[in-house]
């Protein structure tokens, strides 16, 4: 399972690199992965400091963190 989470984390990173800031549903649809795996992978990326997750009135918005 950890391997699958890591693979999806990479797919999420590439998706965000291509499309920029997206909402959670677009990320799930765009990666064509189950929502639970996307959420686990996002948690991994957030913990490692690679993504930013913001809460808006429409839901969650995700983007890559800017490189310093």
C-alpha positions in Angstrom: 0.0 0.0 0.0 2.8 2.4 0.8 4.2 1.9 -2.7 0.9 2.8 -4.2 0.6 5.9 -2.0 4.1 7.0 -3.1 3.3 6.4 -6.8 0.1 8.5 -6.6 2.0 11.2 -4.7 4.3 11.5 -7.7 1.3 11.6 -10.1 -0.3 14.4 -7.9 3.0 16.4 -8.0 3.1 16.2 -11.8 -0.6 17.1 -12.1 -0.2 20.2 -9.9 3.0 21.1 -11.7 1.0 21.1 -15.0 -2.3 22.7 -13.8 -1.4 24.8 -10.8 -3.9 25.3 -8.0 -6.9 22.9 -8.2 -9.7 21.9 -6.0 -9.8 18.4 -4.5 -12.4 17.0 -6.8 -10.5 18.1 -9.9 -7.4 16.5 -8.5 -9.3 13.2 -7.9 -10.9 13.3 -11.4 -7.7 14.4 -13.1 -5.5 11.7 -11.6 -8.1 9.0 -12.1 -7.3 7.5 -8.7 -9.6 6.6 -5.8 -10.3 9.5 -3.5 -9.0 7.7 -0.4 -5.6 7.1 -2.0 -5.4 10.7 -3.3 -6.1 11.9 0.3 -3.4 9.6 1.7 -0.9 10.8 -0.9 -1.8 14.4 -0.3 -1.1 13.9 3.4 2.3 12.5 2.5 3.1 15.4 0.2 1.8 18.0 2.8 3.9 16.4 5.6 7.0 16.6 3.4 6.3 20.2 2.6 5.7 19.8 -1.1 2.1 21.0 -1.3 -0.1 23.6 0.3 -3.7 22.7 1.1 -6.1 25.7 1.7 -9.7 25.6 2.8 -12.2 27.8 0.9 -15.9 28.0 0.8 -16.0 25.6 -2.1 -13.8 23.0 -0.4 -10.1 22.3 -0.4 -7.6 23.9 -2.9 -4.2 22.3 -3.4 -1.1 23.6 -5.0 2.6 23.0 -5.0 4.6 25.0 -2.5 6.9 27.6 -4.0 10.5 26.7 -4.1 12.7 29.0 -1.9 
